[in-house]
Amino acid sequence: LPHPHANPHPRLIKAALAPLPWKEENMPRLADRLKVEIVTRAVGSLNHCFHCQVFIDDVGVGQQIHREDLTAYPADVQAEWNRLVALVGRLGARFPDRLFVQVTDAQSPRGLWLALRGVRRYPAFLIAGERIFGWDEEAIAQAIARHLPSLPR
């Protein structure tokens, strides 16, 4: 039998050779956006190795596995995540094309580093050196508005 990695999947070759669906000059630059780092308990599902994931997706069970992974979280973690997703959506609508949102898992190495630096309540919003803990959307929006004028438009 040939090695499973010897012949890449034909779909992958097509994807690699396909033209990019966007023009780089039309993409917003990250330098023009305000970074908002959110430290929280992140919800996620892991993929398998690249080659196995293609096989799993092709047989149609990839989405089912991810759905089962995500529903395995406790209800309070899922509710907090859904609340955070809704909050980020509202902030994105309020400040369109002006924010770069980075979610940091509190249990990741960076999350641990931030905990050593005093970020121990979640969610924590880190905006240009300011720290806002909790769900006060207006306080978060005010911090964003304070720091947006310093960015080029």
PEMOUR-V750695 format. One record per pair of residues at least 12 apart in sequence whose C-alpha atoms are under 10 Angstrom apart, sorted by the first residue. I is the first residue (numbers start at 1). J is the second residue. D is the distance in whole Angstrom. If there is no record, write none. Layout:
I	J	D
I	J	D
This chain:
4	51	8
4	52	10
5	51	7
5	52	10
8	51	8
9	51	8
9	54	8
9	55	9
11	54	9
12	51	10
12	54	9
28	97	7
28	98	9
29	97	10
29	98	10
29	100	10
30	97	10
30	98	9
30	99	8
30	100	7
31	98	10
31	100	9
31	151	8
31	152	8
31	153	10
32	97	9
32	98	7
32	99	8
32	100	9
32	148	9
32	150	10
32	151	6
32	152	6
32	153	6
33	95	10
33	96	10
33	97	7
33	98	5
33	99	5
33	100	6
33	101	9
33	148	8
33	151	7
33	152	8
33	153	9
34	95	10
34	97	10
34	98	6
34	99	5
34	100	6
34	101	8
34	127	8
34	128	8
34	144	8
34	145	10
34	147	7
34	148	7
34	149	10
34	150	9
34	151	7
35	98	9
35	99	6
35	100	5
35	101	6
35	102	7
35	126	8
35	127	7
35	128	7
35	144	9
35	147	10
35	148	10
36	88	10
36	99	7
36	100	6
36	101	5
36	102	6
36	103	8
36	124	10
36	125	7
36	126	6
36	127	5
36	128	8
36	129	10
36	130	10
36	140	10
36	144	8
37	100	8
37	101	6
37	102	5
37	103	6
37	104	7
37	124	8
37	125	6
37	126	5
37	127	7
37	128	9
37	131	10
38	84	9
38	88	10
38	101	7
38	102	6
38	103	5
38	104	6
38	105	8
38	106	9
38	111	10
38	122	9
38	123	7
38	124	6
38	125	5
38	126	6
38	127	9
38	131	10
38	132	10
38	133	10
39	102	9
39	103	6
39	104	5
39	105	6
39	106	6
39	107	9
39	108	10
39	110	9
39	111	7
39	114	9
39	115	10
39	119	8
39	120	9
39	121	9
39	122	6
39	123	6
39	124	5
39	125	7
39	126	8
39	133	9
40	80	9
40	81	9
40	84	9
40	103	7
40	104	6
40	105	5
40	106	5
40	107	8
40	111	8
40	119	10
40	120	10
40	121	8
40	122	5
40	123	5
40	124	7
40	125	9
41	77	7
41	78	10
41	80	9
41	81	8
41	103	9
41	104	8
41	105	5
41	106	5
41	107	7
41	108	9
41	111	9
41	122	8
41	123	8
42	77	8
42	78	9
42	80	9
42	81	7
42	84	10
42	103	8
42	104	7
42	105	5
42	106	7
42	107	8
42	108	9
43	69	9
43	70	7
43	71	10
43	73	8
43	77	8
43	78	7
43	80	10
43	81	7
43	82	10
43	105	8
44	66	8
44	67	10
44	69	8
44	70	6
44	73	9
44	105	10
45	65	9
45	66	6
45	67	8
45	68	9
45	69	6
45	70	6
45	71	10
46	65	10
46	66	8
46	69	8
46	70	10
47	62	9
47	65	9
47	66	8
48	62	10
80	122	10
80	123	9
81	123	10
83	135	9
84	123	8
84	135	9
87	135	9
87	136	10
87	137	7
88	101	8
88	137	10
90	137	9
90	141	10
91	137	8
91	138	10
91	140	9
91	141	7
91	144	9
94	141	8
95	141	9
95	144	9
95	145	9
95	148	9
98	144	10
98	148	8
98	151	9
98	153	9
99	144	9
99	148	9
101	125	10
101	127	10
102	125	10
102	126	10
103	123	10
103	124	10
103	125	9
104	123	10
104	124	10
106	119	9
106	120	9
106	121	9
106	122	8
106	123	9
106	124	10
118	131	10
119	131	8
119	132	10
119	133	9
120	133	9
121	133	6
121	134	8
122	134	6
122	135	9
123	135	7
124	140	10
125	140	7
125	143	10
126	140	9
126	143	10
126	144	10
127	140	8
127	143	7
127	144	7
127	146	10
127	147	8
128	143	9
128	144	9
128	146	10
128	147	7
128	148	10
129	147	10
130	143	8
130	144	10
130	147	10
131	143	9
